Amino acid sequence: MRAEIIQMQNATTAYAPPSDRPGDQMGKNEFLKLLLTQLSYQDPMSPMDNEGMLEQLTQFAQLEELENVRKAVDMLLNVTGAGNAANSVTLLGRDVRIETNEFRGPEARLHFELASEASEIALEIRDKDNRLVKIISDVPSEAGLHEVIVDGLEAKDYKFVIVGKDKARAELNPVLSVTERVEGVNFSTAIPNLKFGSGREQPITGVLEINLPES
């Protein structure tokens, strides 16, 4: 009597751990045991289809490689996460420049970086409802990174934007950032969040620059 090759239900879920597989599907070990049983009981006059058997064994070998890659990626992510956690702790008490246009009053160190010289430029401060609060027109217009210190605001949340045009009359599109002092680290997420004196939080991946506190 000819034994039939076991067809895999699904190449992905068939190799999943026993706790993740439906009851009517088998994994690699179950397949190999059943395959050996079939080989021991096959009819010598009507052997199994070698091509079909090799095809399924190849599929399992490929899944084995994918599983090894997945484990390696998981290990790398764990190591990276531990590295991020260690690095974030070293930032405690430091001033960091983070890529954002949001800040909290009453004062702040704001930054903008121009790709080319501006022909006209102004810094606008708006509240969380996008209402204009203040316009600062005396800001640098040269290409490069610039800092503007603002004060006299209320102790609430704001955002700032740079408006103007470059020498070619194109709209400015600068990189905006804010300097804040790190006073804590939140590890509740995979990527640590830095906690600032303003009460805001920002992922460590948004840090552009680290400086010692100004005296």
Stockholm file with secondary structure:
# STOCKHOLM 1.0

chainA/1-215         MRAEIIQMQNATTAYAPPSDRPGDQMGKNEFLKLLLTQLSYQDPMSPMDNEGMLEQLTQFAQLEELENVRKAVDMLLNVTGAGNAANSVTLLGRDVRIETNEFRGPEARLHFELASEASEIALEIRDKDNRLVKIISDVPSEAGLHEVIVDGLEAKDYKFVIVGKDKARAELNPVLSVTERVEGVNFSTAIPNLKFGSGREQPITGVLEINLPES
#=GR chainA/1-215 SS CCCCCCCCSCTTGGGSCGGGSCTTCCCHHHHHHHHHHHHHHCBTTBCCCHHHHHHHHHHHHHHHHHHHHHHHHHHHHHHHHHHHHHHHHTTTTCEEEESCSEEESSCEEEEEEESSCEEEEEEEEEETTCCEEEEECCCCCSSEEEEEEECSCCSSEEEEEEEEEETTSCBCCCEEEEEEEEEEEECSSSSCEEEETTSCEEEGGGEEEEECCCC
#=GC SS_cons         CCCCCCCCSCTTGGGSCGGGSCTTCCCHHHHHHHHHHHHHHCBTTBCCCHHHHHHHHHHHHHHHHHHHHHHHHHHHHHHHHHHHHHHHHTTTTCEEEESCSEEESSCEEEEEEESSCEEEEEEEEEETTCCEEEEECCCCCSSEEEEEEECSCCSSEEEEEEEEEETTSCBCCCEEEEEEEEEEEECSSSSCEEEETTSCEEEGGGEEEEECCCC
//
